[in-house]
Amino acid sequence: MTSDQAIDPGAAPSGAGCSDCDAMGGWWFHLRRCARCGHVGCCDSSPGRHATAHFEATGHPVVRTYEPGEAWFWNYAMEELYESGPNLAPPANHPADQPVPGPAGRVPEDWEQKLRR
């Protein structure tokens, strides 16, 4: 997948949602978790694209999906998808009762038109 320096299995996730969207009162479509430091950011379809921004700012290339029932990894630097990888510190995903898109109360009614393609 990548060098051992790109993944720290002991790094806990930064929270239940995108920490950058939370800080600005925004919303997200799907969530990604940095496999190096645990930063939770929103996917590239989300308005903020904070998972990619985290990679660009830090150089941490590998993310894992933070969605319930999924376990894939993406390597930004190599532009490669991996169906599985090492177990990371729990939790493995955002709370199952958290809506998608989320978080509850901040998603606009026309959210589908605001997704990035």
C-alpha positions as CSV (number, residue, x, y, z in Angstrom):
1,M,0.0,0.0,0.0
2,T,2.7,2.5,1.0
3,S,5.5,3.1,3.5
4,D,4.9,2.4,7.2
5,Q,5.3,6.2,7.8
6,A,2.0,6.8,6.0
7,I,-0.1,4.8,8.4
8,D,-0.3,4.9,12.2
9,P,-2.7,2.2,13.3
10,G,-2.8,3.7,16.8
11,A,-4.0,7.2,15.8
12,A,-7.5,7.7,17.0
13,P,-10.0,9.6,14.7
14,S,-10.3,13.3,15.4
15,G,-14.1,13.1,15.9
16,A,-17.4,11.9,14.6
17,G,-17.5,14.3,11.6
18,C,-15.4,16.6,9.5
19,S,-13.5,18.7,12.0
20,D,-13.0,21.5,9.4
21,C,-16.7,21.6,8.5
22,D,-17.6,21.6,12.2
23,A,-15.3,24.6,12.8
24,M,-17.0,26.6,10.0
25,G,-20.6,25.4,10.5
26,G,-20.6,23.5,7.2
27,W,-21.8,20.1,6.2
28,W,-20.4,17.0,4.4
29,F,-21.5,14.2,2.1
30,H,-19.1,11.3,3.1
31,L,-16.2,11.2,5.5
32,R,-12.6,10.1,5.2
33,R,-10.1,9.4,8.0
34,C,-6.4,10.1,7.7
35,A,-4.5,6.8,8.3
36,R,-1.5,8.7,9.6
37,C,-3.0,11.1,12.2
38,G,-6.7,10.3,12.4
39,H,-7.9,13.7,11.0
40,V,-11.5,13.2,9.8
41,G,-12.3,15.2,6.7
42,C,-15.1,15.3,4.1
43,C,-14.9,13.7,0.7
44,D,-14.2,15.3,-2.6
45,S,-18.0,15.4,-3.4
46,S,-18.5,17.5,-0.3
47,P,-18.4,21.3,-0.7
48,G,-15.2,21.6,1.5
49,R,-13.1,18.7,0.2
50,H,-11.3,18.8,3.5
51,A,-9.8,15.3,3.3
52,T,-7.9,16.3,0.2
53,A,-7.0,19.6,1.7
54,H,-5.5,17.7,4.7
55,F,-3.4,15.6,2.4
56,E,-2.2,18.7,0.5
57,A,-1.3,20.5,3.7
58,T,0.3,17.7,5.6
59,G,1.5,15.2,2.9
60,H,-0.3,12.4,4.7
61,P,-1.2,10.4,1.6
62,V,-3.5,7.6,2.9
63,V,-7.2,7.9,4.0
64,R,-9.6,5.2,5.0
65,T,-13.3,5.5,4.5
66,Y,-15.1,6.6,7.7
67,E,-18.5,5.3,6.6
68,P,-20.3,2.4,8.3
69,G,-19.9,-0.9,6.4
70,E,-16.9,0.2,4.3
71,A,-13.2,-0.6,4.8
72,W,-11.4,0.7,1.8
73,F,-8.3,2.9,1.7
74,W,-7.3,5.6,-0.9
75,N,-3.7,6.7,-1.5
76,Y,-3.7,10.3,-2.8
77,A,0.0,10.3,-3.8
78,M,-0.3,7.1,-5.9
79,E,-4.0,7.6,-6.8
80,E,-4.7,4.0,-5.9
81,L,-7.7,2.3,-4.1
82,Y,-7.2,-0.6,-1.7
83,E,-10.1,-2.8,-0.8
84,S,-8.6,-3.4,2.7
85,G,-5.7,-2.6,4.9
86,P,-4.5,-2.6,8.5
87,N,-7.0,-2.2,11.3
88,L,-7.0,1.3,12.7
89,A,-7.8,2.5,16.2
90,P,-11.5,2.5,16.9
91,P,-14.0,3.7,16.1
92,A,-13.8,2.5,12.5
93,N,-16.6,4.8,11.3
94,H,-18.8,7.7,12.2
95,P,-21.8,6.9,14.5
96,A,-24.3,4.8,12.6
97,D,-27.1,7.1,13.6
98,Q,-25.4,10.1,12.1
99,P,-27.2,11.0,8.8
100,V,-25.6,11.0,5.4
101,P,-25.1,13.8,4.4
102,G,-24.5,15.3,7.8
103,P,-24.6,16.5,10.3
104,A,-28.2,16.8,11.2
105,G,-29.5,20.3,11.1
106,R,-26.8,21.7,8.9
107,V,-27.5,20.1,5.5
108,P,-29.3,22.4,3.1
109,E,-32.5,21.2,1.4
110,D,-30.8,21.5,-2.0
111,W,-27.7,19.6,-0.9
112,E,-27.7,17.3,-4.0
113,Q,-27.3,20.4,-6.2
114,K,-24.3,21.5,-4.1
115,L,-22.3,18.3,-4.4
116,R,-19.0,18.6,-6.3
117,R,-18.7,16.3,-9.3
